[in-house]
Amino acid sequence: MKDHKQRIEYLRKALKVANEDTTNQNIYTIKNWKGKPLHKKVISVDIDYLMFRIDNSRTEIQQLRYLRENPTLPKSLFDDPESSKAQDAQEFILIEMIKAKGKDFLEDLRLRGQDEAAIVTYDGYLVNGNRRVAALRFLGERYIDCVILPEDATPRDIYALEQELQISQDFKEEYHWINELTNIRRGLVDKRYAYKEIEIAKRLRMNVSEIKTKMRMLELIDSFLNWKNISKQYDYSKLDEAEQIFIQLEKAIKKYKNDEKKMNELKNAVFHLIEEKPSKGRLYGYVMDLIRNFDQVYSRMTVALTPQNYSKSLEDQQQVINGNILDTILEGEVVDKHEIFGDSKEAAKISSILVEKIADIKAEYKEKKNAEAVYESVSTALRELQGLVIDNDTAKIESIESKLNQIIYVANDLLKQVKLLQ
């Protein structure tokens, strides 16, 4: 690893030699650099003069996880990109990401070599190709094909370039879903970039509404982490597979936009299920059932989680709920002044109660549906028959007559069954 001054001098000299070499026609085009194409010569760079980009949106969560798994390290480890310890840690993270891809990635790289130039700042920081360079170093490669960005490139320019590169499928695959969200927010709020929503949307080939949705999802993630009292710990493992849940939750809470308390209750109820995943079935299925039936679930949970009933067993709680809820309300047992799902420490019990209430509501709905099945079928048959017209153009008249007689027979039989019940 070379120091900052050494890297700048080396890259300047290498670039000067390449530009003066008329036989070198290996040109790489950055399609959109400050609004127009940028054509740069590809040069071979000694790997010791390259630095991994620490401020890398694709590894933000991995860095958090690395610090959590190595508690003796300072939390400021990644604050100084020039630090050899930060570089070593970043290389370890990249190698672990490579290994997670399986042996095929390394074997393909071993056989085919580097198939695309890495883009590098004037002082040697890799803008793209961090993972590939880590893999090539792991395989013992000494020289890397690179394209050197202009020395006047600003952090804003580099962020914009990263977004252009992100729309490539190769780069999308490297993103943890929360890294993608925090990367967008960084572009909006970091003063070094200060992009507008419409600018980021254009670069990512999205609509502004999609950007807004993603930012609301990130707000929900922040709410979950605050609810857990682990603010900003985006590496929390229970978030890894929760993308679809937050997509649905972002949509669902809009129903309660005029009822902030109910909105918060729905969010926190979902948080309980995420924190204490039901032992059977898919978490996503439980969350969707909760969202669809939340008003009923909430009414029952306000009874189950009153101070009088909270310590009771699930069976005792069910007896309360099966009783006259109106009487319970009149007696003041329903808590309506505080959030019943606010305490993350009670997730184990509350998640279990939620699962019970969801199951009860689904069972009742199924029973009601079965009870009304005959009525619905008769109504459907009547509508179908009322819409029929028989005229001279109608085919299979004899068969129709036979079927109608069968219908009359079945209808009379059903009428007899009805009269027996009256």
C-alpha positions in Angstrom: 0.0 0.0 0.0 1.4 3.3 -1.1 0.8 6.7 0.5 -1.4 9.4 -1.1 1.5 11.4 -2.7 3.2 8.3 -4.1 -0.1 7.1 -5.7 -0.8 10.5 -7.4 2.7 10.7 -8.8 2.7 7.1 -10.1 -0.7 7.5 -11.8 0.1 10.8 -13.3 3.3 9.4 -14.8 1.5 6.2 -16.0 -1.3 8.2 -17.6 1.2 10.6 -19.3 3.1 7.7 -20.8 -0.1 6.1 -22.1 -1.4 9.3 -23.6 2.0 9.8 -25.5 1.9 6.2 -26.7 0.2 6.4 -30.1 0.3 2.6 -30.4 -2.0 2.2 -27.4 -5.5 2.4 -28.9 -7.2 0.7 -26.0 -10.0 3.2 -25.2 -12.7 2.9 -22.6 -15.8 5.1 -22.8 -17.7 6.4 -19.8 -21.0 7.0 -21.4 -22.1 9.9 -19.2 -19.5 12.0 -17.5 -20.9 15.5 -16.7 -23.5 15.1 -19.3 -21.3 13.8 -22.2 -19.2 10.7 -23.1 -15.6 10.6 -21.7 -13.1 8.6 -23.6 -10.0 7.5 -21.6 -7.1 5.2 -22.4 -6.8 2.0 -20.4 -3.6 1.7 -18.6 -2.0 -1.1 -16.6 -1.6 -0.2 -12.9 0.5 -1.9 -10.2 -2.1 -3.2 -7.7 -0.1 -1.7 -4.8 -1.1 1.8 -6.1 -4.8 1.1 -5.9 -7.1 1.7 -2.9 -10.4 0.2 -2.1 -13.2 2.8 -1.8 -14.2 2.9 1.8 -17.2 5.2 1.2 -18.8 2.4 -0.8 -22.5 2.2 -0.8 -22.4 -1.5 -1.7 -20.6 -2.4 1.5 -22.2 -0.1 4.1 -24.1 -2.9 5.8 -21.1 -5.2 5.6 -18.9 -2.6 7.3 -21.5 -2.3 10.1 -21.6 -6.1 10.5 -17.8 -6.3 10.5 -17.6 -3.9 13.4 -20.3 -5.7 15.3 -18.5 -9.0 14.8 -15.2 -7.5 15.9 -16.2 -5.5 19.0 -12.6 -4.7 20.1 -12.2 -2.5 17.0 -12.9 1.2 17.2 -16.2 2.3 15.7 -14.3 4.9 13.7 -12.3 2.2 11.8 -13.7 3.2 8.4 -13.6 6.9 9.0 -10.1 7.3 7.5 -9.8 5.6 4.0 -6.0 6.1 4.1 -5.7 3.9 7.1 -4.1 0.5 6.4 -6.4 -1.1 8.9 -9.5 0.3 7.1 -8.1 -0.9 3.8 -7.4 -4.4 5.2 -10.9 -4.6 6.7 -12.5 -3.5 3.5 -10.5 -6.1 1.5 -11.6 -8.8 4.0 -15.2 -7.7 3.4 -14.9 -7.9 -0.3 -13.2 -11.3 -0.2 -16.1 -12.6 1.9 -18.6 -11.2 -0.6 -16.7 -13.0 -3.3 -16.7 -16.3 -1.4 -20.4 -15.9 -0.9 -20.8 -15.9 -4.7 -19.4 -19.4 -4.8 -16.3 -20.9 -6.5 -17.6 -20.2 -10.0 -16.9 -16.5 -9.7 -13.2 -17.0 -8.8 -12.8 -19.8 -11.3 -14.2 -17.7 -14.1 -12.0 -14.8 -13.1 -9.0 -17.1 -13.0 -9.7 -18.5 -16.5 -10.9 -15.3 -18.3 -9.0 -12.7 -16.3 -10.1 -9.1 -16.0 -12.7 -8.4 -18.7 -13.5 -4.8 -17.9 -11.3 -1.9 -16.8 -11.6 -0.6 -13.3 -12.5 3.1 -13.0 -10.1 4.9 -10.6 -9.8 8.4 -9.2 -6.6 10.4 -9.8 -5.3 9.3 -6.4 -6.0 5.6 -6.8 -9.4 5.0 -5.3 -11.5 2.4 -7.1 -14.9 3.8 -8.1 -16.0 0.5 -9.5 -14.4 -3.0 -9.7 -13.6 -3.1 -6.0 -14.7 -6.7 -5.7 -12.9 -7.7 -8.9 -9.7 -6.1 -7.9 -9.9 -7.8 -4.5 -10.4 -11.1 -6.2 -7.6 -10.6 -8.7 -5.2 -9.7 -5.8 -6.5 -12.9 -4.0 -5.5 -14.8 -7.2 -2.0 -13.3 -7.2 -2.5 -10.8 -10.0 0.0 -7.9 -10.0 -1.3 -5.5 -12.6 -4.9 -4.2 -13.2 -6.3 -2.5 -16.2 -7.6 0.9 -15.2 -9.2 4.1 -16.4 -8.1 7.2 -14.5 -10.7 9.9 -13.9 -9.8 13.6 -14.4 -8.2 15.3 -11.4 -11.0 17.8 -11.1 -13.6 15.1 -10.4 -15.7 16.0 -7.4 -17.5 13.7 -4.9 -20.7 14.8 -6.7 -19.3 13.7 -10.0 -18.2 10.3 -8.6 -21.6 9.7 -6.9 -23.3 10.4 -10.2 -21.0 7.9 -12.0 -21.8 5.3 -9.4 -25.5 5.7 -10.1 -24.9 5.3 -13.8 -23.0 2.1 -13.2 -25.7 0.8 -10.8 -28.3 0.4 -13.6 -26.1 -2.4 -15.0 -27.4 -5.8 -13.8 -23.8 -6.8 -12.7 -23.8 -4.0 -10.2 -27.4 -4.5 -9.0 -26.5 -8.0 -7.9 -23.9 -6.7 -5.5 -26.4 -4.5 -3.6 -28.0 -5.4 -0.3 -31.5 -4.0 -0.6 -30.9 -1.6 2.4 -27.6 -0.4 0.9 -29.5 0.7 -2.2 -31.9 2.7 -0.1 -29.2 4.4 2.1 -27.2 5.1 -1.1 -30.2 7.1 -2.6 -30.7 9.0 0.7 -27.0 9.8 0.8 -27.3 11.5 -2.6 -30.3 13.5 -1.4 -29.0 14.7 2.0 -25.2 14.6 1.9 -24.0 18.2 1.3 -21.2 16.8 -0.9 -23.8 15.6 -3.4 -27.0 17.5 -2.8 -28.9 15.9 -5.6 -32.6 16.5 -6.2 -35.1 13.6 -6.3 -35.7 14.1 -10.0 -32.0 14.0 -10.8 -31.4 10.7 -8.9 -34.6 9.3 -10.5 -33.3 10.1 -13.9 -29.9 8.5 -13.3 -31.4 5.4 -11.9 -34.1 5.2 -14.6 -36.9 5.5 -12.1 -39.8 7.8 -11.5 -39.7 10.4 -8.7 -42.6 8.5 -7.1 -40.4 5.4 -6.9 -37.6 7.4 -5.2 -40.2 8.8 -2.7 -41.4 5.2 -2.0 -37.9 3.9 -1.3 -37.3 6.8 1.1 -40.5 6.0 3.0 -39.4 2.4 3.2 -36.1 3.6 4.7 -38.0 5.7 7.2 -39.9 2.6 8.2 -36.6 0.7 8.6 -35.4 3.5 10.8 -38.6 3.3 12.8 -38.1 -0.4 13.3 -34.5 0.0 14.5 -35.6 2.8 16.8 -38.4 0.6 18.1 -35.7 -2.0 18.8 -33.4 0.7 20.4 -30.6 -0.2 17.9 -30.7 3.0 15.8 -28.8 2.9 12.5 -27.8 -0.8 12.8 -28.8 -1.6 9.3 -26.9 -4.8 9.5 -29.5 -6.3 11.9 -29.9 -9.8 10.5 -33.7 -9.9 10.8 -33.8 -7.2 8.1 -31.9 -9.2 5.5 -35.0 -11.0 4.1 -37.6 -8.4 5.0 -37.6 -6.3 1.8 -41.0 -7.5 0.6 -42.5 -6.9 4.0 -41.4 -3.3 4.0 -42.7 -2.8 0.5 -46.1 -4.0 1.6 -46.0 -2.1 4.9 -45.2 1.2 3.1 -48.4 0.7 1.0 -50.6 -0.5 3.9 -50.0 2.5 6.3 -51.4 4.9 3.7 -54.9 3.6 4.7 -54.4 5.3 8.1 -52.8 8.5 6.9 -55.5 10.4 8.9 -55.1 8.3 12.0 -51.5 8.6 13.2 -52.1 6.3 16.3 -53.5 3.5 14.2 -50.7 3.9 11.6 -48.1 3.5 14.4 -49.9 0.5 15.8 -49.9 -1.2 12.4 -46.2 -0.5 12.0 -45.3 -1.8 15.4 -47.5 -4.8 15.1 -45.6 -5.8 11.9 -42.4 -5.1 13.7 -43.3 -7.6 16.4 -43.8 -10.3 13.7 -40.4 -9.4 12.1 -38.7 -9.6 15.5 -40.3 -12.8 16.6 -41.0 -14.8 13.4 -43.9 -17.3 13.8 -42.5 -20.8 14.2 -44.6 -22.2 11.3 -45.4 -20.8 7.9 -43.9 -17.9 6.0 -43.4 -14.6 7.8 -44.6 -12.7 4.7 -47.9 -14.6 4.8 -48.6 -13.6 8.4 -47.8 -10.0 7.7 -50.1 -9.9 4.8 -52.9 -11.5 6.8 -52.3 -8.9 9.6 -52.4 -6.0 7.1 -55.7 -7.3 5.5 -57.4 -7.8 8.8 -55.7 -5.2 11.0 -58.9 -3.4 12.1 -60.3 -6.6 13.5 -56.9 -7.7 14.9 -56.4 -4.4 16.6 -59.8 -4.4 18.2 -59.1 -7.9 19.7 -55.6 -7.0 20.7 -56.8 -3.9 22.6 -58.8 -6.3 24.8 -56.1 -9.0 25.1 -53.4 -6.5 26.1 -55.3 -4.5 28.7 -53.6 -4.5 32.1 -56.4 -6.8 33.4 -55.9 -9.4 30.6 -52.3 -9.1 29.5 -51.0 -11.6 32.1 -53.7 -14.1 31.4 -53.1 -17.2 29.2 -54.1 -17.2 25.6 -57.1 -19.3 26.4 -58.3 -16.8 29.1 -57.8 -13.9 26.7 -59.9 -15.7 24.1 -62.7 -16.0 26.6 -62.6 -12.3 27.2 -62.7 -11.6 23.4 -65.5 -14.1 22.8 -67.5 -12.2 25.4 -69.4 -9.0 24.9 -66.7 -6.6 23.7 -69.1 -3.7 24.1 -69.5 -4.5 27.8 -65.7 -4.6 28.1 -65.4 -1.2 26.5 -68.1 0.3 28.8 -66.3 -1.2 31.8 -63.1 0.7 30.7 -61.0 -2.3 30.0 -60.0 -1.4 26.5 -56.8 0.7 26.5 -57.0 3.5 23.9 -54.6 6.0 25.3 -51.3 4.3 24.7 -49.7 2.2 21.9 -50.3 -1.5 22.7 -47.5 -2.6 20.3 -44.9 -0.1 21.5 -42.7 -2.3 23.6 -40.2 -4.3 21.6 -39.2 -6.3 24.7 -42.6 -8.0 24.7 -42.2 -9.2 21.1 -42.2 -12.9 22.0 -45.5 -12.8 23.8 -47.2 -10.2 21.5 -46.2 -12.0 18.3 -47.7 -15.2 19.7 -50.9 -13.4 20.5 -51.0 -11.8 17.1 -50.6 -15.2 15.4 -53.5 -16.5 17.5 -55.8 -13.6 16.6 -55.0 -13.8 12.9 -55.8 -17.5 12.9 -59.1 -16.9 14.8 -60.2 -14.2 12.3 -59.2 -16.4 9.3 -61.1 -19.4 10.8 -64.2 -17.2 11.4 -64.1 -15.9 7.9 -63.8 -19.4 6.4 -66.7 -20.6 8.5 -68.9 -17.6 7.4 -67.9 -18.2 3.8 -68.8 -21.9 4.1 -72.2 -21.0 5.7 -73.0 -18.6 2.9 -71.7 -20.8 0.1 -75.2 -22.2 -0.7 -76.8 -18.8 -0.9 -74.0 -17.5 -3.1 -74.3 -20.5 -5.4 -78.1 -20.2 -5.7 -77.7 -16.5 -6.4 -75.1 -17.1 -9.1 -77.3 -19.8 -10.7 -80.3 -17.4 -10.7 -78.3 -14.6 -12.3 -77.0 -16.9 -15.0 -80.5 -18.2 -15.9 -82.1 -14.8 -15.9 -79.6 -13.7 -18.5 -80.5 -16.4 -21.0 -82.7 -15.9 -24.1 -84.0 -18.8 -26.1 -85.1 -18.1 -29.7 -85.1 -19.7 -33.2 -81.3 -19.4 -33.4 -80.7 -21.4 -30.2 -78.9 -24.7 -30.8 -79.5 -28.0 -28.9 -83.1 -27.2 -27.9 -83.8 -30.8 -26.8 -80.7 -30.9 -24.6 -81.6 -27.5 -23.1 -85.1 -28.8 -22.2 -83.5 -31.8 -20.5 -81.1 -29.6 -18.5 -83.9 -27.3 -17.5 -86.0 -30.2 -16.2 -83.0 -31.3 -14.2 -82.6 -27.8 -12.8 -86.3 -27.8 -11.8 -85.9 -31.2 -10.1 -82.8 -30.1 -8.1 -84.5 -26.8 -7.2 -87.6 -28.5 -5.9 -85.4 -30.9 -3.8 -83.5 -27.9 -2.3 -86.9 -26.2 -1.6 -88.0 -29.3 0.4 -84.8 -29.1 2.4 -85.4 -25.4 3.2 -89.0 -26.1 4.3 -87.8 -28.8 6.6 -85.6 -26.3 8.4 -88.4 -23.7 8.8 
